[in-house]
Amino acid sequence: MSGHGARARRLRRNPIIRDLVHETDLHLSNLVQPYFLAAQKNVKEPITGFTGVYRWSLDLLSKKIEIDLANGLKNFLLFGAAHSEKKDELGTEGYEEKGLLPSAIRTLKERFSDSIVLISDVCLCPYTSHGHCGLVKRTTTTLEIDNDSSLQPLGEMALVHARSGVDIVAPSDMMDFRIGHIREVLDNNNFTQTAIMAYTAKYASSYYGPFREALGSAPQGIDRSTYQMDFRNSTEALRELETDLAEGADIVMVKPALAYLDVIREFKERSPVPVAAYSVSAEYQMVKVLSASGLVDERKMALENLTAIRRSGADIIITYFAEFIAAEGWLK
């Protein structure tokens, strides 16, 4: 045996000592629960391939959030979508004042006021007939995403959400310059207190499958690799970080989370604003499938994954497990 000072196991000897010296905490205040909206009343609609996740009608979602609040969960990210017959090339339904998402924001804020934080998804893909996050430019032989013409509808959508009372808008489209444009639109309309959570490094990922089913937003014609990031790159993410900060982002995000812990760490070391990470649908579903097979303990694996994301530097974690963590007291 060499040395007498290197016994790391001394501080692992029992649970109380391990709690005394643990380095990373996970709290409900760090977590955001995403919810998908349904236009009908009295609807809690299961989503194919997305265990325990539903499309909620506003009446039932309001009751669900009341339960979440009682369980200590206060932060929510809302996703709307248009029915297929209302989708068009411009995503018009996405920035209608009477649309599904603005209506939900108004109703929930009227009921819960500042006892909850509401974050709204700002993107065109749930409302466009082509399923892309920006407007398309077509020729006889090609289809491409027109970055600059996409900024106006994204700004209009953010403004509608702000007028409805949302606390934070979350542009998830990955168009260049959209953070600056949205900040300018909000400020020019006296919504200087509405914060922007930028999807700063959103990768073109295989981890989004169940989510696209939830919104019916599978892209047509071309994939999203021309505007979402290449998973082989991390330095590129730092360029995106620098740009979003300069344009006025209040929170910056990395999506997905587990496969990009290195990027989260890089953001944390460089960002003067909070860093969010989106633990996406396939990260959630993999745990659910393994748990259903009896191969893993769902609670232990979910908390291990989320703690790893927190340990890497995330101040905020968007996760479909948040409601279960709150309801079942997993952090107690």
C-alpha positions in Angstrom: 0.0 0.0 0.0 1.4 3.4 -0.9 0.5 6.7 0.9 -1.8 7.2 3.8 -3.7 10.4 2.7 -5.4 9.2 -0.5 -8.4 7.2 0.8 -11.2 8.9 -1.1 -13.6 6.3 0.3 -13.5 8.0 3.7 -16.0 10.5 2.4 -18.3 7.9 0.8 -18.7 5.8 4.0 -22.4 6.4 4.7 -25.3 8.5 3.3 -25.0 11.3 5.8 -21.3 11.9 5.0 -22.0 11.7 1.2 -24.8 14.3 1.7 -22.4 16.5 3.6 -19.8 16.6 0.9 -21.9 16.4 -2.3 -21.2 18.9 -4.9 -24.3 19.3 -7.1 -27.8 20.1 -6.1 -31.0 19.7 -8.2 -34.1 21.6 -7.1 -37.6 22.0 -8.5 -36.7 25.7 -9.0 -34.2 24.6 -11.7 -36.7 22.7 -13.7 -39.2 23.7 -16.4 -42.1 21.4 -17.5 -43.1 21.5 -21.1 -46.8 21.2 -22.0 -48.4 20.7 -25.4 -51.7 22.3 -26.1 -54.9 20.9 -27.7 -57.6 23.2 -29.2 -60.6 21.1 -27.9 -62.1 21.1 -24.5 -61.8 18.4 -21.9 -59.0 16.7 -23.8 -56.0 14.9 -22.4 -54.7 13.2 -25.6 -51.8 10.6 -25.5 -49.0 11.2 -27.9 -47.7 8.2 -29.9 -44.3 7.1 -28.7 -44.2 9.6 -25.9 -45.0 7.7 -22.7 -47.0 9.7 -20.2 -46.9 12.9 -22.2 -50.2 14.4 -23.5 -51.7 17.2 -25.5 -53.8 19.2 -23.0 -56.9 21.2 -23.5 -56.7 24.5 -21.7 -59.4 23.7 -19.2 -57.6 20.5 -18.1 -54.1 22.1 -18.3 -55.2 24.8 -15.9 -56.3 22.2 -13.4 -53.0 20.3 -14.0 -50.9 23.4 -13.3 -52.8 24.0 -10.1 -51.7 20.5 -9.0 -48.1 21.2 -10.2 -48.1 24.4 -8.1 -49.3 22.6 -5.0 -46.4 20.1 -5.6 -43.8 23.0 -5.8 -43.4 23.2 -9.6 -43.7 26.7 -10.9 -42.1 26.9 -14.4 -43.8 25.9 -17.6 -42.9 26.0 -21.3 -46.0 26.0 -23.6 -46.1 24.6 -27.2 -49.0 25.4 -29.5 -49.7 24.0 -33.0 -52.2 24.5 -35.8 -54.6 21.9 -37.1 -53.4 20.6 -40.5 -56.2 22.4 -42.4 -55.0 25.7 -40.9 -51.3 25.3 -41.7 -50.0 27.4 -44.6 -46.7 28.4 -46.2 -46.4 31.4 -43.9 -47.4 29.9 -40.6 -50.1 32.5 -40.2 -52.0 30.8 -37.4 -48.8 31.1 -35.2 -49.2 34.9 -34.8 -52.9 35.3 -34.5 -54.0 37.1 -31.4 -56.8 34.6 -30.9 -54.6 31.6 -31.6 -54.2 28.6 -29.3 -51.0 29.6 -27.6 -51.8 33.3 -26.9 -55.2 32.3 -25.6 -53.6 29.8 -23.2 -51.1 32.4 -22.0 -53.9 34.9 -21.3 -56.0 32.4 -19.5 -53.2 30.9 -17.3 -51.8 34.3 -16.4 -55.2 35.6 -15.5 -55.6 32.6 -13.2 -52.1 32.2 -11.7 -50.5 35.6 -12.3 -47.0 35.8 -11.0 -47.2 32.5 -9.1 -46.0 30.8 -12.3 -43.4 31.5 -14.9 -44.7 31.0 -18.4 -42.3 30.5 -21.3 -43.7 30.4 -24.9 -42.2 28.6 -27.9 -41.6 31.0 -30.8 -41.2 29.1 -34.0 -43.0 28.6 -37.3 -42.7 24.8 -37.7 -45.9 23.9 -35.8 -47.9 26.3 -38.1 -46.4 25.9 -41.5 -47.6 23.4 -44.2 -43.9 22.5 -44.9 -43.0 21.9 -41.2 -39.9 24.2 -41.3 -38.9 26.7 -38.7 -38.6 29.5 -41.2 -40.2 30.6 -44.4 -39.3 28.7 -47.6 -38.1 30.1 -50.9 -38.9 27.8 -53.8 -37.6 27.6 -57.3 -38.4 25.1 -60.0 -35.7 22.8 -58.7 -34.8 23.8 -55.1 -36.3 24.7 -51.8 -34.4 26.7 -49.2 -35.1 28.4 -45.9 -35.2 32.2 -46.4 -33.6 33.5 -43.2 -34.3 37.2 -43.5 -37.9 37.0 -44.5 -38.5 34.7 -41.5 -37.6 37.4 -39.0 -40.8 39.4 -39.4 -43.3 36.6 -38.6 -41.1 35.4 -35.7 -41.1 39.0 -34.3 -44.9 39.2 -34.7 -45.3 35.9 -32.9 -43.1 37.0 -30.0 -45.1 40.3 -29.7 -48.4 38.5 -29.7 -47.1 36.3 -26.8 -45.8 39.3 -24.9 -49.2 41.1 -25.3 -50.9 38.0 -23.9 -48.8 38.2 -20.8 -46.0 35.7 -21.2 -42.9 36.1 -19.0 -40.3 34.7 -21.4 -40.3 34.1 -25.2 -38.2 31.2 -26.4 -37.3 31.5 -30.1 -36.4 27.9 -31.2 -36.0 28.5 -34.9 -32.3 29.1 -35.3 -32.6 31.9 -37.9 -29.6 34.3 -37.8 -30.4 37.7 -36.3 -33.7 36.7 -34.8 -32.8 37.5 -31.2 -31.9 41.0 -32.1 -35.0 41.4 -34.2 -37.3 40.1 -31.5 -35.6 42.3 -28.9 -36.1 45.3 -31.0 -39.8 44.5 -31.7 -40.5 43.9 -28.0 -38.7 47.1 -26.9 -40.3 49.2 -29.5 -43.7 48.1 -28.2 -42.9 48.7 -24.6 -42.3 45.1 -23.6 -38.9 45.8 -22.3 -39.5 43.4 -19.3 -40.3 40.4 -21.5 -37.2 38.2 -21.4 -35.8 36.1 -24.3 -34.6 32.6 -23.8 -32.6 31.9 -26.9 -32.2 28.4 -28.4 -28.6 29.3 -28.9 -27.0 25.9 -29.8 -29.9 23.8 -31.2 -28.4 20.8 -32.9 -29.8 18.9 -35.9 -30.4 15.9 -33.7 -31.8 12.4 -33.8 -33.2 12.9 -30.3 -36.3 14.9 -31.4 -38.6 12.1 -32.7 -41.4 12.0 -30.1 -41.4 15.8 -30.0 -42.1 16.1 -33.7 -44.9 13.6 -33.3 -46.4 15.9 -30.6 -46.4 19.0 -32.8 -46.9 17.3 -36.2 -43.9 19.3 -37.4 -41.8 16.8 -39.4 -40.0 18.9 -42.1 -40.8 18.4 -45.8 -38.6 18.7 -48.8 -35.3 19.2 -47.0 -34.1 18.5 -43.5 -33.2 21.1 -40.9 -29.5 20.8 -41.2 -29.2 24.1 -43.1 -30.2 26.0 -40.0 -29.8 23.7 -37.0 -26.3 23.0 -35.9 -24.0 20.1 -37.0 -23.5 17.7 -34.1 -19.8 17.4 -34.9 -19.2 21.1 -33.9 -18.7 22.8 -30.6 -16.7 25.9 -31.5 -19.5 27.0 -33.8 -21.8 27.0 -30.7 -19.5 29.6 -29.1 -20.0 31.8 -32.1 -23.7 31.4 -31.7 -23.4 32.3 -28.0 -21.4 35.4 -28.7 -24.0 36.5 -31.3 -27.1 35.8 -29.1 -25.6 37.7 -26.1 -24.7 40.7 -28.3 -28.3 40.7 -29.6 -29.9 40.8 -26.2 -30.6 37.2 -25.1 -31.4 37.0 -21.4 -31.0 33.2 -21.2 -29.0 31.0 -23.6 -29.8 27.4 -24.2 -28.2 24.1 -25.4 -30.5 21.5 -27.0 -30.3 18.5 -26.7 -28.6 18.1 -23.3 -27.1 14.7 -22.6 -25.1 14.4 -25.8 -23.9 18.0 -25.5 -22.7 18.3 -21.9 -19.3 19.6 -23.1 -21.2 22.5 -24.9 -23.2 23.2 -21.7 -19.9 23.4 -19.8 -18.4 25.8 -22.4 -21.4 28.0 -22.2 -21.4 28.1 -18.4 -17.7 29.2 -18.4 -18.4 32.0 -20.9 -21.9 33.2 -20.4 -22.8 36.2 -18.1 -26.5 35.2 -18.3 -28.2 31.9 -17.1 -27.6 28.8 -19.2 -30.5 26.5 -20.0 -30.5 23.0 -21.3 -33.3 21.1 -22.9 -33.4 17.4 -22.0 -35.4 16.4 -25.1 -38.1 13.9 -25.9 -35.8 11.0 -26.8 -33.7 11.5 -23.7 -36.9 11.1 -21.7 -38.4 8.3 -23.7 -35.2 6.2 -23.5 -35.5 6.2 -19.7 -39.2 5.3 -19.9 -38.6 2.4 -22.3 -35.8 1.0 -20.2 -37.8 1.4 -17.0 -40.8 -0.4 -18.6 -38.6 -3.3 -19.5 -37.5 -3.6 -15.9 -33.8 -3.0 -16.7 -33.5 0.3 -14.8 -35.0 2.2 -11.9 -36.8 5.2 -13.6 -36.3 7.6 -10.7 -32.6 6.8 -10.2 -31.8 7.1 -13.9 -33.8 10.2 -14.5 -32.2 12.0 -11.5 -28.8 10.8 -12.6 -29.2 12.2 -16.0 -30.6 15.5 -14.8 -27.9 15.9 -12.2 -25.3 15.3 -14.9 -26.8 18.1 -16.9 -26.8 20.4 -13.8 -23.3 19.4 -13.0 -22.1 20.3 -16.4 -23.3 23.9 -15.8 -27.0 24.2 -16.6 -28.8 26.7 -14.4 -32.2 25.7 -15.9 -33.3 22.3 -17.2 -36.3 21.8 -19.4 -37.5 18.2 -18.8 -40.6 16.1 -19.2 -39.8 14.5 -15.9 -40.4 17.8 -13.9 -44.0 17.0 -13.2 -43.2 13.5 -12.0 -40.3 14.7 -9.9 -42.7 17.2 -8.2 -45.7 14.9 -7.8 -43.8 11.9 -6.5 -41.3 13.8 -4.3 -38.2 12.4 -6.0 -36.0 15.2 -4.6 -37.1 14.8 -1.0 
